[in-house]
Amino acid sequence: MTTLVLTVIGDDRSGIVNALAEVAAAHDGNWERSQMAELAGAFAGIVVVTLPDDRADAFRAGLDALDGLTIVVHDADAHAADEPDSRLTVELLGNDRPGLVKELSAVFTEHGLSIEELETGSYDAPMAGGRLFEAHMVVPVTAGTDADALRSALERLAMELMVDITVEDLGE
């Protein structure tokens, strides 16, 4: 079996998910996992599809035939990562300003960690005025990670930026 990760973007319209699912099904593909959203009038999605090895080229050709979408296909089998020892969930909430994602992601980069999931949003503060920014991250952690140093760095960042950062260990 071949595992492919698709990134898909195009002007939002009805039927995009169905068109992708039809190409996958036509090539005996299994839709394993996905995250999709309409953002600023554009459809953006990531899909993991597994399919028989001998169907991968025809599947790619079927994707190329879809009009109005830019689709990048990544072979996940060629870049399989080791399973982490645990995962952290990290939540940030504070006044919106440029650079929050950069500052937060830099802490994980400094500790040699990558971000598995990231979801962000901003919205009007209910009573105080201004805008609030929130981020939700899932970060895989290996046994060699200095958890105390990571937590200290996140606490320092929360104080510097005057935001709330909460960290929860998912344990695995």
ABEGO torsion letter per residue (X at the ends): XBBBBBBBBBBBBBGAAAAAAAAAAAAGBBBABBBBBBBGGBBBBBBBBBBBAAAAAAAAAAAAABBGBBBBBBBAAAABBBBBABBBBBBBBBBBBBGAAAAAAAAAAAAGBBBABBBBBBBBBAAAEEBBBBBBBBBBBBAABBAAAAAAAAAAAAAAAGBBBBBBBAGX
